[in-house]
Amino acid sequence: MFDASVGLNHYLLLSVLLFVIGVAGVIFRRNAIIMFMSIELMLTSVNLTILAYSRYLGDHTGHVLVLFVFAVAAAEAAVGLAILVELFRKRDTVDVDRFRQLME
């Protein structure tokens, strides 16, 4: 009949799809908030891969590593969004092509 169990390959396929969507968001979108969310999506796909292999191998150190990555990602999100809010207040846009003026 049909085997409905979810295995390692399913998790890895989902992780690859999430990562590709994140890469596409970073490459094709010029909105800084969308790019920021795409980077977070890529980070989540890496966490999913770590958890899938950790469960597959029966080792719980991957779970602990993902908890630390989530903590760092939360801090990074807070700082990144604060920078984006300040740039929006100064420039009235979140278009990354307009931010190139800041490098000059």
C-alpha positions as CSV (number, residue, x, y, z in Angstrom):
1,M,0.0,0.0,0.0
2,F,1.1,3.6,0.6
3,D,3.8,4.4,3.2
4,A,3.0,7.8,4.8
5,S,6.0,8.0,7.1
6,V,8.1,11.1,6.9
7,G,11.8,10.3,6.6
8,L,15.0,12.2,6.3
9,N,14.7,12.8,2.6
10,H,11.4,14.7,3.1
11,Y,12.9,17.0,5.6
12,L,15.9,17.7,3.4
13,L,13.7,18.3,0.4
14,L,11.6,20.8,2.4
15,S,14.8,22.5,3.6
16,V,16.2,22.8,0.1
17,L,12.9,24.3,-1.1
18,L,12.9,26.9,1.7
19,F,16.5,27.7,1.0
20,V,15.9,28.2,-2.7
21,I,12.9,30.4,-2.0
22,G,15.1,32.5,0.3
23,V,17.9,32.8,-2.2
24,A,15.3,33.9,-4.9
25,G,14.0,36.5,-2.5
26,V,17.4,37.9,-1.9
27,I,18.4,38.0,-5.5
28,F,15.2,39.2,-7.2
29,R,13.7,41.6,-4.6
30,R,15.1,45.1,-3.9
31,N,13.0,45.7,-0.8
32,A,15.2,45.5,2.3
33,I,12.5,44.0,4.5
34,I,11.8,41.3,1.9
35,M,15.5,40.6,1.7
36,F,15.8,40.4,5.5
37,M,12.9,37.9,5.6
38,S,14.5,35.9,2.9
39,I,17.7,35.6,4.9
40,E,15.7,34.5,7.9
41,L,14.0,31.9,5.7
42,M,17.4,30.6,4.6
43,L,18.5,30.4,8.3
44,T,15.4,28.5,9.1
45,S,16.1,26.0,6.4
46,V,19.6,25.4,7.7
47,N,18.1,24.8,11.2
48,L,15.7,22.3,9.7
49,T,18.6,20.4,8.1
50,I,20.5,20.4,11.4
51,L,17.4,19.1,13.2
52,A,16.7,16.4,10.6
53,Y,20.2,15.0,10.8
54,S,20.2,15.3,14.5
55,R,17.0,13.2,14.7
56,Y,18.3,10.8,12.1
57,L,21.5,10.2,14.0
58,G,19.8,10.0,17.4
59,D,22.0,12.8,18.8
60,H,20.5,15.7,20.7
61,T,23.4,18.1,20.3
62,G,21.8,19.4,17.1
63,H,18.7,20.5,19.0
64,V,20.9,22.5,21.4
65,L,22.8,24.1,18.5
66,V,19.5,25.1,16.9
67,L,18.4,26.7,20.2
68,F,21.5,28.8,20.2
69,V,21.0,29.7,16.5
70,F,17.5,30.8,17.3
71,A,18.7,33.0,20.1
72,V,21.3,34.7,17.8
73,A,18.8,35.0,15.0
74,A,16.4,36.8,17.4
75,A,19.1,39.3,18.4
76,E,20.1,39.7,14.8
77,A,16.4,40.4,13.8
78,A,16.0,43.0,16.5
79,V,19.2,44.9,15.5
80,G,18.5,44.5,11.7
81,L,14.9,45.8,12.0
82,A,16.1,48.7,14.2
83,I,18.6,49.7,11.5
84,L,15.9,49.3,8.8
85,V,13.5,51.5,10.8
86,E,16.2,54.2,11.2
87,L,17.1,54.1,7.5
88,F,13.4,54.4,6.6
89,R,13.1,57.4,8.8
90,K,16.1,59.1,7.2
91,R,15.4,58.1,3.5
92,D,11.6,57.4,3.4
93,T,12.3,54.1,1.5
94,V,13.5,50.6,2.1
95,D,14.7,50.1,-1.5
96,V,18.3,48.8,-1.3
97,D,19.3,50.5,-4.6
98,R,18.6,53.9,-3.0
99,F,20.9,52.9,0.0
100,R,23.9,52.8,-2.3
101,Q,24.2,56.6,-1.7
102,L,25.2,55.8,1.9
103,M,28.4,54.0,0.8
104,E,29.7,57.1,-1.1
